[in-house]
Structures are given as structure tokens and as C-alpha cells.
Amino acid sequence: MIDKWFSSLAAAVADVKDGATILCAGFGAVGMADELLEALLEQGAKDLVAVANNAGSGDRGLAALIAHGRVRKVICSYPRSDKPHAFEAAYKAGRLELELVPQGTLSERMRCAAAGLGGFYSPVGVGTRLAEGKEVREIDGRPYVLEMPLKGDVAFCKAQKSDRWGNLVYRKAARNFNPTMAMAADLTVVQVKEVVELGALDAEMIHTPGIFVDRVVQVAGAR
Amino acid sequence: MTAQARSLTRKQIAWRAAQDIADGSYVNLGIGLPTLVADFIPPDREIVFHSENGILGLGKAPAPGDADPDLINAGKGAASLLPGGSFFHHTDAFLMIRGGHVDLSLMGAFEVSAEGDLANWTTNDPHFAPGVGGAMDLAAGAREVRVLLEHTTKEGEPRLRRRCSYPLTAPRCVKRIYTNLAVVDVTAQGLSVCEMIEGMTLGDLQALTEPPLTLADGWRPLQAPAL
């Protein structure tokens, strides 16, 4: 029998190791698995590499991990966004490394890892500082830069509903990076607002099939 | 510049850019000045606004109290969805941009060069960590890129430059420039002035612009209603 439901946040993040690359889905504060990331803070993992669009918002989730010095490096497109004080303090103090990646390149690099591809050539960033040191190749007369896949050890995602097979449905613009990150890690842990019986989700409307999901924890009261 | 030459307001720059958006276009509006463009779309045109966080059919900001915490725009502000709108994931949102499916990207800029190079993501200010967001994706990928900006800096320095002094977002991507003083096209022959405000001469405008300007055939006064 397949049952991906975990009864506690702590159990769902218990085996995350120091130095792990964690994919933190969300855009600003929307669609972020704050409760899972706070469980990771409790668990104590450190030297983390966090991949996220923004480097934390307010004092929750990823921002809390950064504020407590658990994150060594962030890979993101736009670190300062929507109450970025935790990031700014750590960055100015020299405690946090920053790798800047164009937003679509960030997403596509993870999709590439999920799809088992060895990289891709993108027109984005060609002729800019962010392409320095990367292979450039001309295809049909246009220059493209080689971008490498980006895989997570763990992905922390948030969805609206799940069944015990881990099929996921998101709500509105809280979908954002969640489907791509859910596919791109060795271990995918998801917090959901509602759990439903197998068969209760419309098969035509499942956004992330359960094959990509390892663990599901219900956090009914999440923002 | 003569006494009656009157610079456009930010709303008027946005209004002017809105008049050029074709009916049926899929359009991405950048954060800041371009966001104002949505308020000035002529009523006879149906435009679908794309948001990088996975939305097509972005509507106006909801009334206070009607905001949905799961529905925000690229600037992280409360948003709404029009009938016919859709949600999708980030990778598809950027596939739409990079693959040339988005007809038009309107962005702000620090500087634009005579060849259409765009600089709008960092000023190298050591006090701020840099952030690029979706700017490079839009600049390299949208089918057409137009920018809205003040013609000069607060200190009066030209923002239209021979070469950008700030790091590039993408080379040779900008096709049209809307400023508080003029509408300028980037052409193979250089910057071509399509419109400039009444009371301004090409010499006046050239004094505020680094690369050489030419007047386009059929150029007109730049006019916008009081807003």
C-alpha cells in the first residue's frame, strides 16, 4: 500500500543532512512551505544551499533559516523582495553567498534536472555579466549560453490538496515554482492544506502527479 | 527648450505607451512605471496581461478586503484574474517569455544605448545586493521590447547613451523608447525621433541625449491628455 502522508512536520524533515541543497518553492511569500522550513530549523540542519526565487520574506520559513545562520548560499533570481531584512542582514555581514540566476533560467535548470537532461542552450543572459565564463554557441545565427541542470537534495513544496498517493493540486498563483521543484529533487516533501481520499481529486485536474512526491504533511492553518 | 515645452508626467508616459499596444496582444508589464500602462489601454482593445508568476489575464488590483492571499502580481501586490484568465507554473510562464509567445514586454530602464542595449537590473551600488528577476528573460525573449523611462537622471544626465555605463540586461533588444520628452525608435541608422513634446526642438532634445538623433519622416508632437 502506498501512503505518503506523514503525521508530523518533524518526521517529514528528520533526515535532511547538513550541506543539503534545498529547493524552496514559492514566489515572495506565496506558495512557500513555511511550516516545513521552520521544522527544518528545529531539526538543526546547517550549511544549506537554498534555491528559491526570493531569499526569504518577513520572518517565516526560509527567512528564519537565513536569520539563524543555517544557510550558506542562496541561488535565486531576486533576493530582495517583500520584506527581505533577514537576507539583507546576512548578506551585508558577509555570512551568505549569493548566486544570481535569471528567473526563467532558474526554473528551466531545475526542469532540466527533473527531465534527466544534461543542460540547455538559452538566449537569456548572452552578452551580460551573468553569462561570463559560460560556453556560448551559435545556433541558427543566434548566440546561446549553456546552462547546467540544477538538482535539489530535497524540495520543500506547498499545495492545496493531496491524496495518499501524493497527487497535488495547487491554488491560483501559489502554484508558481512548486510543480517544477517537486520534480527536481531526490526527496520531495510537501505541506498541504487539505488531505482527501484517493479518488477524490479529479484526475483531469491533478497538477503534480504523485510519482514526484515522497512525503505529504497536512498543515491546515498555513497562511 | 522654450517656456511652453511641458514634460510628460509618469502617467502620461504610460498613457502614450498604452496607445501603441495592438488589440489582442499578450503583454508583460514590468514593475514600476510600466505597471501604470494597464490603466490606459484604449477601451476598444482586448489585451491579455501576462505575469511571470504564472498568470495570464491579470486584472486590476482588487478592492481592499477582496484581496486573495494566493493571487499576487510580479511586484508581490494583490491582483485579480479576468474571466478567461489562467494559472500555470513558473517554467511555462518563462517558456512563454523566452519562446517569443509574449508579444510585447514593457520595461523600465536605467539606460538604453543607441543600438538598443538595455541596462535595467543593477547600478553596481555596493549598498544593495543585485537582483535580476525576470528582466533578462524578458529582454532576450519577448517578441518586442519597449521601455519607459525619464529622459534624464535626477542630475540631468542623459539616460539614452552611446554605450550603457551600467551592466547590460541584454544587448540590442529595445525597439522603442517612451520618455517624458519624446518617443524614439531604435533603427539600424540609430535613434530616430518619432514624437517630441511641443515647444521642443531637435537641438533641445539632442542636448539631453548622448547619441545622435535624427527626426523621423512624419514626426509629430508628443501629446497626452491631462491625467
Interface residues (C-beta under 8 A of the other chain):
Chain A: F27 G28 A29 V30 G31 N53 S77 Y78 P79 R80 S81 D82 F87 E88 Y91 L98 L100 V101 P102 Q103 G104 T105 S107 E108 M110 R111 S122 P123 V124 G125 V126 G127 T128 R129 L130 Y170 R171 K172 A173 A174 R175 N176 F177 N178 P179 T180 H207 R223
Chain B: S51 E52 N53 G54 I55 D68 P69 D70 L71 I72 K76 A79 L81 F87 F88 H89 H90 T91 A93 F94 L95 I97 R98 F128 A129 P130 G131 V132 G133 G134 A135 M136 D137 A140 G141 P167 L168 T169 A170 P171
